[in-house]
Amino acid sequence: MNALKKIYCRTFQGVMRAALPFLPYREPALIHGMEGVVTVLRNQNIPCVMLITDAGVHGLGLTAHLEALLDAAGIRCVVYDRTVANPTVANVEQARLLYLENSCQGLIAFGGGSSMDCAKAVGARLMRPRKPLNRMEGLLHVLHRLPLLIAVPTTAGTGSETTLAAVITDEKTHHKYPINDFSLIPHYAVLDPDVTLNLPPQLTATTGMDALTHAVEAYIGRSTTRATRAAAVEAVRLIFANLPEAYFNGHDREARANMLRAAYLAGTAFTKSYVGYVHAVAHSLGGRYGIAHGLANSVLLPVVLKAYGPAAWKKLAELARAAGVSDAPGDREAAEAFIACIEAMNAAMDIPETLPGIRSEDIPQLARYADHEANPLYPVPVLWGPEKLADLYKQVQEVEVHDGKGNPVHSETAA
């Protein structure tokens, strides 16, 4: 990245940081139990609500209890369960039309980050019917209060129940649109560990590492506040203490509750302090190849942290000591121990070191997408342009190694 662009990026980030105290950040009101959802809807005189979820969550019957409570209360519930991983423009438009056809007056996002992102984008399109999603990309392009939005996370990872962000994929161009607007913060959130008890181990692992990525990227960035640093540190502590237990013993209700709390705290941290290049690269991979966001973040996190080098050592060392990972007096040693602990946790949970399907000819364009998303918005420890970002894709690119007969023997990184 040239010097002028670096000056522009840091100036932009400085202005955003100075504006933090004056911006309308808020947190959703927490609802305890599904019965509380009914109470909220009754108090707001909402006779019909749309529940946005995915086929997996709906098929497992996770929404059945809430649907039964709504039915008993005389509140009609219209279900949209076609949300896909990396939700698309088509998902949003289908759900929006269903909402209008049934005269719904509120939204319940029930699921992982994909369902919550879809619901947020539906709300944005309802309030801005003449503005397509590609024109909402970036910061503050919605600027209208959404209909009532209640978020019920079924994974402890995205933190979307408390953030101002939604990411939607254009299925025609395979480009992801990060949409950031204060109006996208849900009005209410339900943190119920019971809906996470049957989450498969692999999804538990990758969504948990997604939450860790949020906390770490928020903490090591250059636009933190005392509150976001405290939230990020507590999230990191909770994740290191509870993610392995949630992975190996999924019905440990305390571990599940602590992971939901960690994801929520990490979400509050990065909502104000932003994320970094891990997310920018992961979003481009999800848009182009459909790679699950949590998996991409899990694989990329240690790679990017190493690449930041000395610029991140001090803050990574602080996290290492706070989480009990290292008591080394030197920042470099503690930071390296922190990264090694992330790698060890990935290995213990069978998270790979590389990602399949990344084509070398796509990398230049993917790097430009990541650059467009991250710069100038993300206050990262070190500024990189497309050339350096391209190296990150190569470091996680899976390449098959063949024997003399052309048969695949194993896979390894391309870097």
N, C-alpha and C positions, 0 to 999 in steps of 0.2 A: 504494500500500500504506500502511495507516495505521501510526501510530507504535508501537502495541502489538504489531502483528504483526511489525514490523521488529525490535523488541526480542526477541521470541520466537525469530525466525529466527536472529539473531546469537548469542543465548544457546545455542540448540541446536547451532549450528555450533561455538561455542567449546568446548562439552562434548565434541563428537566429536573436535575437534582435540586436546584435552588427553588423550583416551583413546587416541590413535593408537599410542603406544609400547606399550600394553598389549593391543592387539587382535591376533588370530592371523593376520596377513597372511603370505602365503608366495608364492613363485614356483614355477611348474612346473619340474620337472627337464627339461633340454633333451636331446632324442634327435637324434643325427646320422645321418640316412638312414633309409629304410624298414626296413632290416634290423634296426635297433635296436628297432622296434616289436615285431617277432617275439621278440626277446630278452626284452623286458619281459614279454610275455604268457607266454612259456615259464617265466621265473623265478617268475611268480606262479601258475603251474599253471592257466591259464585255457584251457579246451578250446573255448569258443565265445564269439565276440564279435560285437556289433552295430556295423556301420558306418553312420553317419548322414550322408547327403549330399543333393545335389539332382540333379534329372534332367539338368541341363546338365553338371555336373562328371562324373557317371557316364557320360553319353552320349559325352563327349569321351575317355573311357578313362583319365582321370587316376587312378582308383583301381585300375586293372587290375594294375599292378606290385605294389602292396601285397596285393591279393587273391591273386595268384599266389604270393607269398611265404608268406602265411598257409596257403594250400592245401598247399604243399610241406612246411610244418612240421606239418601235420596239425591245424591250428586252423581250426575251422569259422567262416565269416564270413557273417552274415546281414545283407543290405543293405536299408536303408530309404532310398529315393531320391526321396521325394515332398515333401521340405521345400520350401516356397515362400519367396520373398522376404518378409520380415516374417513369420516362422513363426507358425502359428496353434495354438490350443488343440487343434484336430483333429489337426494334425501330431503333436503331443506324445502324444496319447492313442493314435493309430494305432501309432506307434513303440513306445510302452510295451507295448501288447498283444502286438506282434510279438516284443519282447524276452522277455516272459514265456512266450509259446507255444513259443519255441525254447530256453528255459532258458539264455539268454545270461548271461555273468558279467562283462562289461565293455563299455565304449562307446568307439568311435573316431569323433570328429567330423572329417569330411573335407570342407572347403569354405570358404566365407566365413563371415561372422558369423552368418548365418541358420542354417546347419547346426550351428555351435557352440552357439548359443543354444538350438536345438531339443534337442541332446544334453544340455545342462545341465539343461533343464527335464524331460527324460525321466528323468534321474538323480534329480532332486528328487521327481518323482511316484512313482518306484519306492520311494524311501525313506519317502515320506509319502503312502501310497495313499488315505488318508481326507481328505486336505487338497487341495482344488481349487486350481488355479493362481491364481485371483483372490484367494485368501486368503494367497498367498505374496508378493503385491505389496508392495514397500517393502523395508525393511531387516531382515535376520535373522529371516525367517519359515520357513526350512527347517531349519537347526540339526541336520542329520543328515549323516554322512559318506556321500558318493555312492559308487556302484560305481566301479571303476577307469575313469578318463576320460582319453583321449589325444586331443589336438587337433592336427590337421594343417591349418594355414591355406593356402588356395589364393589368397587375396588379401592384399595388404599394406595393411591398413586398420583393421579393427575392433579388433585387439589382444585379441580375445575369448579367445585362447589363454592369456592370463595374467590375466584379470580375474575379479572375483567377480560379474559382472553377466550377466543374460540378460533379453531383452525379448521377450515373447510377445504376440501380438495375439488378442483375442477376436473371432472372425469374425462373431459375432452382434451385438455392440455396437460393433465397430470401435475399441475402446479397447485401448491397449497397456499391458501390465503389466510395468513394470521390476521385476525380482526381483534383490535384492542380498544375497548371503550368502557367507561365507568358504568354505563347502562347495562352492560352484560353481566355484572356481578349479581348472582341470584339474590332474591329477597330473603329466602329461607333455605336452610340446609338441615338434613336429617343424618346424623352420624349414628347408624345402627349397626353394631358389629354382627348381629344375627344374619344380615343379608350377605355377609362376606364369608361366613363359615365354610361354605362349600366351594369357594373359589379354588380352581385347580392350582396345584403347587407352582407350575411354571408361570401362570398368570400372576400368582402371588409374588413370585420372585421379580418379574420384570416390572410390574406396577410399583412394587416397593422400591426398586432401584430408580424408577422414574421420580418418585418422591425424593429420594436421596439426591438425584441430579438437580431438582428444583432448589433444594436447600443449599447445596454446595455452590451452585452457580450464583444464587442470590447473595451468598455470604462473601464470595471472593470477588464480586464485582465492585465497581467504584462508585455506586450510588446507594450505599446502604444507610440505614438509620439505626439508632439504638434498638428500636422495636423490631426491625427486620432482622438484625443480627441476633437478637435474643431468640426470636422465633426459629430462625435457621439452625442455631446451635441446639435448641431443644429438639427440633425435628431430627437432626443427625443423631443425637443421643438415643432417641426413641427407636430409630430405625436400626442402628447397630445392636441395640438390646433386644429388639422384638422381631425383626424380619426373619432371622433364621428359625425362631420358634414357630412363627406363623407358617413358614414354608414346610417345616418337617412335622408340625402338629397343627394342622389347619383348624381344628376345632377348639384350640385354646382361645377362649373368648377374650381373655385379658390382653393377649398379644394382638388379637385382631382389633380390639378397641384402641390400643396404643398406636397401632399402625394407622388407623383412621385419623387419630389425633395428629400424628406426625405429618400425614399428607395434608391435612388442613393447615397446620402451622407453616409447612413449606409453601403452600399456596399463598398464604398471607404474606410471606416473605418475598416471593418473586413477583407478586402483583405490584409491589412498590419498587423493588430493587432489580427486577428483570432477570432474565436467564442469560445464556451466552452461546458460544459456538456449538456446544453439544446439541442444543435444541435446533439451531439453524440448520445444521447438517442433517439431523434426524428428520426434520420436517421435509427436507428435499427428498430423502430416501423413501419416506412414507408416501409422498405424492407420486413419485415416479414408479416405485416398485410395490407399494402396498406393504412395506415392512412395518410391523407393529411399532408404534412410537416408543413404548416402554422397552422393547428389545433393543431398538436402535440406541436409545439413551444408555442402556446398561453396557453395551459393547463400547460405545464411544467415550463414556465418562473417563475411564482411566487413561485412555489415549490422549484426550484433549488436556487433561490435567498435567500429564507429563510434558506435553508440548508447550504449555505455558511457561515451564521452567521457573527460574528465580522469581519472576513477577508474582507467582502465586504461592511461593513457599511459606511466607509469613502467615497468611490467612489459613492455608491448609494445615500448618502446624498448630494453629489455635484450635481448629476443629479436631485435630488428632488428640490433643490434650484434653479437650472438653469431653470427648467421647470415650476417653480412657484407652485409646488405641496406642498411644505412645507417650512416654514421659521424657523423651530425649531432649536435652537442653538446646540443641541446635535446630534451627528451623528447617534446614534441608533434610536432616535425618527424620524429623517428625513428619514432614510433608510426604517424604517417600514411604514412610511406614503407613500413613493414611491411604495412599494410593495402593500400596501392596495389600492392605486390608480389603479394599474394594475389590481388587482382583481375586483375592482368596474367597470372598463371599460370592462373587460371580461363579467361580469354579465349583464351590460347594453346592450351588443351586443349579448346576448344569447350564449356565449361560455361556454361550460360545465366545470366542475371541474375535471371530470374523462374522461378516454378514453375507449371505449368498445372493447372487443375482446382479451384483453391481457391475455394469459394463464399462470398460475403460473408455469407450468412445462417448459415454454419457457424462463422464466426470467433469469436463470443463463447464458444461451447462449447469450441472448440479451445483458446482462451486459458485457460479454466478448467482443462482437462486439463493444460496446460503448467504452470500455477501449482501444481496439486496435485502434480505430479511434482517440481518444482524446489524448492518452498518447504515446509519449512525446510531441506531436505537440502543443496542445492548452495550452496557458499560463494562466490557470485558477487561481482564487484566492486561492483555496485549492485543493490539489491533492487527488483524490480518486481512489481506485482500484475497481475491479468488485463487491466486497461485498457491499461497500457503494453505488455504482451505482445501484445495485439490489434494494435497498430501494426506489429509485426514481420511479422505475416501480410500486412498490407496492403502493406508495402514489397516483398514478394516475390511478390505476387499478380499473375498474368499476366491482362491484360485485352485483348481484341481490339478494335482500332480499325477501324471500317468506313468505306467511302466513301459517297457519297450514295445509292448503289443497294443498300446493305446488304451489300456484299461485304467480307470481311475484308481489310484492307490490311497491317497489321502488329500485333504485340503489344507492350504496354508495361506497366509496373508501374501498379497501381491507386493507389499513394500519390502 
